[in-house]
Amino acid sequence: MNRQKGVSVFVMMIIMAVLILCAVIGLKVGPVYLEYMQIKKALVGIAESGELRSGSVNDVRKAFDRRAQVDSITEISSSDLEISKEGGDLVIAFAYPKKVPLFGNVSLLFDFAGSSKK
């Protein structure tokens, strides 16, 4: 008997469906993580800048608003920030949930939290 070896059309369709599902999830989740990283980068930049070490809470919020406008940060605003001093260092923290609809009634929920501490 001479049997053919290889991938059948059915198996190839299943592989393609899995790859397409992974691509859709990646394209929807990627921008969410990029914005989280932009927020964290902005907070670290504000906390490490020399001009705000003796600044008030209002000055920190204004600095975040400027960076948010430049970086197109829309998920949180300056009123969502928790600002404190720990050991003489400025610490800016944030937390927010993000719901990412995938398809139909299926969604992913992310709870992001971070601070300017390294």
Z-matrix of the N, CA and C atoms (Angstrom, degrees):
N
C 1 1.443
C 2 1.522 1 110.12
N 3 1.277 2 114.14 1 140.27
C 4 1.462 3 121.37 2 179.75
C 5 1.529 4 108.40 3 -111.81
N 6 1.367 5 117.41 4 101.34
C 7 1.476 6 121.43 5 -179.74
C 8 1.515 7 109.47 6 -97.68
N 9 1.291 8 114.50 7 137.66
C 10 1.460 9 119.11 8 177.14
C 11 1.529 10 108.68 9 -81.17
N 12 1.306 11 115.50 10 145.96
C 13 1.455 12 121.10 11 178.32
C 14 1.521 13 108.26 12 -118.13
N 15 1.323 14 116.02 13 145.99
C 16 1.453 15 120.60 14 178.22
C 17 1.517 16 110.87 15 146.58
N 18 1.300 17 115.79 16 -171.44
C 19 1.456 18 122.55 17 -177.36
C 20 1.526 19 108.57 18 -94.94
N 21 1.341 20 115.72 19 130.50
C 22 1.460 21 119.14 20 178.71
C 23 1.525 22 109.92 21 -79.17
N 24 1.305 23 115.49 22 167.15
C 25 1.466 24 120.87 23 179.92
C 26 1.520 25 110.16 24 -63.74
N 27 1.322 26 117.97 25 -38.08
C 28 1.457 27 121.68 26 179.68
C 29 1.522 28 111.68 27 -62.23
N 30 1.314 29 117.10 28 -46.64
C 31 1.468 30 120.98 29 179.17
C 32 1.527 31 109.86 30 -64.75
N 33 1.329 32 116.89 31 -38.87
C 34 1.469 33 120.30 32 178.73
C 35 1.531 34 111.14 33 -63.33
N 36 1.326 35 116.92 34 -37.48
C 37 1.473 36 120.25 35 178.43
C 38 1.534 37 110.72 36 -67.71
N 39 1.318 38 117.74 37 -38.05
C 40 1.463 39 120.71 38 177.99
C 41 1.524 40 110.22 39 -65.63
N 42 1.311 41 117.19 40 -43.23
C 43 1.468 42 121.09 41 178.14
C 44 1.526 43 110.54 42 -61.33
N 45 1.323 44 117.30 43 -43.05
C 46 1.467 45 120.90 44 179.37
C 47 1.528 46 111.07 45 -64.86
N 48 1.334 47 118.13 46 -38.95
C 49 1.462 48 121.35 47 178.94
C 50 1.527 49 110.65 48 -63.50
N 51 1.320 50 117.50 49 -42.13
C 52 1.462 51 121.22 50 178.67
C 53 1.533 52 110.70 51 -65.32
N 54 1.323 53 116.97 52 -42.00
C 55 1.466 54 120.37 53 178.18
C 56 1.521 55 111.81 54 -64.41
N 57 1.317 56 117.83 55 -40.39
C 58 1.469 57 121.31 56 178.28
C 59 1.519 58 110.43 57 -65.79
N 60 1.334 59 118.21 58 -41.23
C 61 1.464 60 121.48 59 177.84
C 62 1.525 61 110.77 60 -61.71
N 63 1.329 62 116.86 61 -43.71
C 64 1.472 63 120.59 62 177.80
C 65 1.529 64 111.22 63 -63.06
N 66 1.318 65 117.32 64 -39.24
C 67 1.465 66 120.95 65 179.28
C 68 1.531 67 111.00 66 -65.94
N 69 1.330 68 117.49 67 -42.28
C 70 1.466 69 120.85 68 179.24
C 71 1.525 70 110.44 69 -62.80
N 72 1.315 71 116.85 70 -44.87
C 73 1.469 72 120.53 71 178.98
C 74 1.526 73 110.27 72 -63.11
N 75 1.326 74 117.25 73 -43.60
C 76 1.461 75 120.74 74 179.17
C 77 1.520 76 113.07 75 -62.63
N 78 1.325 77 116.64 76 -39.93
C 79 1.465 78 120.07 77 -179.47
C 80 1.522 79 112.27 78 -71.32
N 81 1.317 80 117.67 79 -26.67
C 82 1.462 81 119.93 80 178.85
C 83 1.523 82 112.50 81 -87.09
N 84 1.334 83 117.51 82 -32.11
C 85 1.461 84 121.60 83 -176.66
C 86 1.531 85 111.48 84 -86.65
N 87 1.304 86 118.10 85 -31.43
C 88 1.462 87 122.01 86 -177.88
C 89 1.519 88 114.47 87 -52.96
N 90 1.347 89 118.65 88 -52.51
C 91 1.476 90 119.11 89 179.80
C 92 1.523 91 114.04 90 -61.90
N 93 1.327 92 117.18 91 -30.06
C 94 1.467 93 120.95 92 178.84
C 95 1.523 94 110.01 93 -65.29
N 96 1.330 95 116.79 94 -44.56
C 97 1.467 96 120.17 95 178.30
C 98 1.523 97 111.95 96 -70.18
N 99 1.320 98 117.18 97 -34.06
C 100 1.469 99 119.06 98 177.57
C 101 1.521 100 111.40 99 -63.85
N 102 1.330 101 117.09 100 -40.66
C 103 1.463 102 118.91 101 178.40
C 104 1.527 103 110.95 102 -67.76
N 105 1.320 104 117.96 103 -37.71
C 106 1.468 105 121.05 104 175.73
C 107 1.530 106 110.24 105 -59.07
N 108 1.309 107 116.44 106 -44.33
C 109 1.463 108 120.38 107 179.45
C 110 1.538 109 111.25 108 -65.80
N 111 1.339 110 117.89 109 -35.82
C 112 1.462 111 120.58 110 176.26
C 113 1.524 112 111.17 111 -65.03
N 114 1.319 113 117.09 112 -41.14
C 115 1.469 114 120.51 113 178.70
C 116 1.522 115 109.94 114 -62.88
N 117 1.317 116 116.63 115 -46.95
C 118 1.468 117 120.86 116 179.96
C 119 1.528 118 110.80 117 -61.58
N 120 1.331 119 117.53 118 -42.40
C 121 1.465 120 121.84 119 179.02
C 122 1.529 121 110.95 120 -63.03
N 123 1.328 122 116.87 121 -40.55
C 124 1.459 123 120.30 122 179.02
C 125 1.523 124 111.22 123 -64.53
N 126 1.321 125 117.07 124 -41.58
C 127 1.465 126 120.12 125 -179.33
C 128 1.520 127 112.09 126 -67.77
N 129 1.327 128 116.95 127 -40.48
C 130 1.462 129 120.09 128 177.63
C 131 1.522 130 109.63 129 -64.08
N 132 1.324 131 117.37 130 -40.93
C 133 1.463 132 121.27 131 178.50
C 134 1.516 133 112.45 132 -62.82
N 135 1.308 134 116.63 133 -41.05
C 136 1.466 135 120.47 134 178.91
C 137 1.526 136 110.47 135 -66.84
N 138 1.330 137 116.42 136 -44.84
C 139 1.466 138 120.01 137 -177.55
C 140 1.519 139 111.99 138 -66.25
N 141 1.333 140 118.06 139 -32.52
C 142 1.465 141 120.75 140 -177.71
C 143 1.520 142 113.50 141 -88.65
N 144 1.322 143 118.19 142 -10.40
C 145 1.456 144 119.20 143 -179.95
C 146 1.526 145 109.82 144 -71.44
N 147 1.303 146 116.74 145 135.93
C 148 1.453 147 122.67 146 -175.23
C 149 1.509 148 114.26 147 -67.36
N 150 1.311 149 118.04 148 -25.50
C 151 1.458 150 120.60 149 -175.17
C 152 1.528 151 113.43 150 -73.26
N 153 1.330 152 117.86 151 -19.96
C 154 1.463 153 119.75 152 -175.93
C 155 1.518 154 113.85 153 -101.67
N 156 1.307 155 119.39 154 3.32
C 157 1.466 156 120.95 155 -178.00
C 158 1.531 157 111.25 156 -59.82
N 159 1.311 158 117.48 157 -35.72
C 160 1.458 159 119.70 158 178.93
C 161 1.525 160 110.79 159 -109.21
N 162 1.338 161 116.54 160 12.44
C 163 1.461 162 121.10 161 -177.92
C 164 1.513 163 112.66 162 -75.74
N 165 1.297 164 115.12 163 163.80
C 166 1.456 165 120.75 164 179.97
C 167 1.527 166 110.13 165 -88.05
N 168 1.312 167 115.39 166 173.64
C 169 1.461 168 121.54 167 177.96
C 170 1.527 169 109.64 168 -61.82
N 171 1.310 170 115.88 169 -38.29
C 172 1.466 171 120.70 170 179.31
C 173 1.536 172 111.07 171 -63.62
N 174 1.345 173 117.24 172 -38.74
C 175 1.471 174 120.58 173 177.52
C 176 1.534 175 111.24 174 -64.40
N 177 1.325 176 116.68 175 -38.46
C 178 1.466 177 120.74 176 178.75
C 179 1.522 178 109.92 177 -66.08
N 180 1.312 179 116.90 178 -42.55
C 181 1.466 180 120.38 179 179.36
C 182 1.533 181 111.20 180 -63.92
N 183 1.319 182 117.11 181 -40.43
C 184 1.471 183 120.33 182 177.49
C 185 1.530 184 110.69 183 -64.88
N 186 1.329 185 117.07 184 -40.32
C 187 1.470 186 120.89 185 178.68
C 188 1.522 187 110.32 186 -63.62
N 189 1.338 188 117.07 187 -39.96
C 190 1.462 189 119.47 188 178.00
C 191 1.522 190 111.00 189 -66.54
N 192 1.332 191 117.17 190 -40.91
C 193 1.470 192 120.13 191 178.32
C 194 1.524 193 111.34 192 -59.08
N 195 1.340 194 116.68 193 -40.56
C 196 1.471 195 119.61 194 178.36
C 197 1.527 196 110.68 195 -64.30
N 198 1.324 197 116.93 196 -46.60
C 199 1.475 198 120.17 197 -179.91
C 200 1.529 199 111.26 198 -66.34
N 201 1.317 200 117.15 199 -36.66
C 202 1.465 201 120.61 200 179.26
C 203 1.527 202 110.93 201 -65.30
N 204 1.316 203 116.01 202 -36.59
C 205 1.466 204 119.38 203 179.06
C 206 1.521 205 110.37 204 -68.54
N 207 1.314 206 117.91 205 -41.23
C 208 1.467 207 121.64 206 -179.80
C 209 1.526 208 111.16 207 -68.80
N 210 1.349 209 116.75 208 -42.74
C 211 1.463 210 121.48 209 -176.27
C 212 1.528 211 113.31 210 -88.97
N 213 1.317 212 118.55 211 2.34
C 214 1.474 213 123.75 212 -178.88
C 215 1.529 214 111.99 213 57.61
N 216 1.307 215 116.33 214 46.64
C 217 1.463 216 121.69 215 176.53
C 218 1.518 217 108.19 216 -86.54
N 219 1.330 218 116.47 217 119.46
C 220 1.461 219 120.46 218 -176.81
C 221 1.527 220 113.11 219 -119.90
N 222 1.323 221 118.54 220 -12.26
C 223 1.464 222 121.23 221 -174.58
C 224 1.521 223 113.17 222 -71.36
N 225 1.313 224 117.50 223 -36.64
C 226 1.461 225 120.11 224 178.41
C 227 1.515 226 108.84 225 -129.57
N 228 1.308 227 114.98 226 160.31
C 229 1.467 228 120.34 227 176.07
C 230 1.527 229 108.02 228 -119.24
N 231 1.304 230 115.56 229 175.74
C 232 1.462 231 119.31 230 -177.64
C 233 1.529 232 111.85 231 -65.36
N 234 1.321 233 118.21 232 -24.13
C 235 1.468 234 120.25 233 178.90
C 236 1.527 235 112.13 234 -73.77
N 237 1.334 236 118.10 235 -14.57
C 238 1.466 237 122.28 236 178.26
C 239 1.522 238 113.10 237 -85.56
N 240 1.308 239 118.49 238 -5.97
C 241 1.457 240 122.62 239 -176.50
C 242 1.522 241 111.21 240 -82.44
N 243 1.336 242 115.75 241 143.02
C 244 1.460 243 122.05 242 172.65
C 245 1.521 244 106.87 243 -107.14
N 246 1.319 245 117.00 244 116.05
C 247 1.459 246 122.00 245 -173.30
C 248 1.519 247 109.02 246 -113.02
N 249 1.341 248 115.75 247 129.23
C 250 1.464 249 120.53 248 179.21
C 251 1.522 250 109.15 249 -149.52
N 252 1.317 251 115.60 250 172.89
C 253 1.464 252 121.76 251 174.64
C 254 1.514 253 108.14 252 -120.55
N 255 1.326 254 115.39 253 131.14
C 256 1.464 255 121.24 254 177.41
C 257 1.517 256 108.11 255 -126.58
N 258 1.297 257 116.24 256 114.13
C 259 1.457 258 120.86 257 179.37
C 260 1.513 259 112.98 258 61.94
N 261 1.302 260 117.87 259 33.47
C 262 1.459 261 121.38 260 -179.74
C 263 1.518 262 113.98 261 84.76
N 264 1.335 263 118.44 262 -5.67
C 265 1.456 264 122.09 263 178.46
C 266 1.523 265 109.59 264 -99.97
N 267 1.312 266 115.37 265 143.40
C 268 1.449 267 122.27 266 177.48
C 269 1.525 268 109.08 267 -79.01
N 270 1.341 269 116.86 268 127.05
C 271 1.459 270 122.08 269 178.52
C 272 1.524 271 108.44 270 -121.58
N 273 1.323 272 114.89 271 123.39
C 274 1.459 273 121.34 272 179.06
C 275 1.522 274 106.84 273 -116.67
N 276 1.332 275 116.56 274 124.39
C 277 1.466 276 121.07 275 -177.39
C 278 1.529 277 110.00 276 -121.41
N 279 1.327 278 115.31 277 157.41
C 280 1.457 279 121.33 278 177.98
C 281 1.524 280 109.29 279 -149.78
N 282 1.317 281 115.94 280 158.22
C 283 1.464 282 122.44 281 174.51
C 284 1.521 283 107.28 282 -155.88
N 285 1.334 284 115.84 283 137.41
C 286 1.453 285 120.37 284 177.81
C 287 1.525 286 109.95 285 -159.66
N 288 1.338 287 116.17 286 149.25
C 289 1.469 288 119.72 287 174.12
C 290 1.526 289 110.05 288 -93.90
N 291 1.319 290 116.94 289 152.24
C 292 1.466 291 121.70 290 177.36
C 293 1.520 292 107.66 291 -138.39
N 294 1.326 293 115.92 292 123.14
C 295 1.453 294 122.39 293 178.46
C 296 1.525 295 108.19 294 -102.82
N 297 1.332 296 116.09 295 125.31
C 298 1.467 297 121.69 296 -177.93
C 299 1.526 298 108.11 297 -114.83
N 300 1.350 299 117.53 298 109.83
C 301 1.465 300 119.02 299 177.55
C 302 1.534 301 110.25 300 -72.64
N 303 1.323 302 116.74 301 132.94
C 304 1.467 303 121.21 302 179.24
C 305 1.522 304 110.48 303 -95.35
N 306 1.318 305 116.15 304 -66.30
C 307 1.459 306 121.33 305 178.07
C 308 1.524 307 107.78 306 -161.86
N 309 1.320 308 116.22 307 146.13
C 310 1.457 309 120.19 308 -179.14
C 311 1.510 310 111.32 309 57.48
N 312 1.316 311 116.18 310 -127.54
C 313 1.461 312 120.52 311 178.77
C 314 1.527 313 111.99 312 -103.63
N 315 1.320 314 116.91 313 24.79
C 316 1.469 315 122.06 314 179.23
C 317 1.523 316 109.45 315 -102.85
N 318 1.321 317 116.19 316 126.11
C 319 1.461 318 121.72 317 -179.73
C 320 1.524 319 109.75 318 -136.74
N 321 1.325 320 114.90 319 160.25
C 322 1.459 321 121.91 320 172.31
C 323 1.519 322 107.81 321 -111.83
N 324 1.328 323 117.77 322 140.08
C 325 1.458 324 122.18 323 178.40
C 326 1.520 325 108.59 324 -117.29
N 327 1.327 326 115.86 325 124.95
C 328 1.460 327 122.51 326 178.47
C 329 1.521 328 108.43 327 -114.28
N 330 1.320 329 117.04 328 136.96
C 331 1.462 330 122.65 329 173.14
C 332 1.525 331 107.16 330 -111.93
N 333 1.308 332 115.67 331 102.76
C 334 1.456 333 120.67 332 -178.76
C 335 1.523 334 109.50 333 -93.88
N 336 1.320 335 115.88 334 141.64
C 337 1.459 336 122.78 335 174.94
C 338 1.519 337 107.53 336 -150.79
N 339 1.300 338 116.22 337 144.59
C 340 1.449 339 120.22 338 178.61
C 341 1.502 340 110.74 339 -167.03
N 342 1.311 341 114.47 340 174.50
C 343 1.458 342 119.85 341 177.68
C 344 1.524 343 108.56 342 -150.58
N 345 1.298 344 114.94 343 172.45
C 346 1.448 345 120.68 344 -178.68
C 347 1.531 346 112.04 345 -80.47
N 348 1.338 347 117.15 346 -6.58
C 349 1.470 348 120.35 347 177.22
C 350 1.515 349 108.91 348 -72.14
N 351 1.317 350 116.10 349 143.84
C 352 1.478 351 119.89 350 179.34
C 353 1.485 352 111.19 351 -90.22
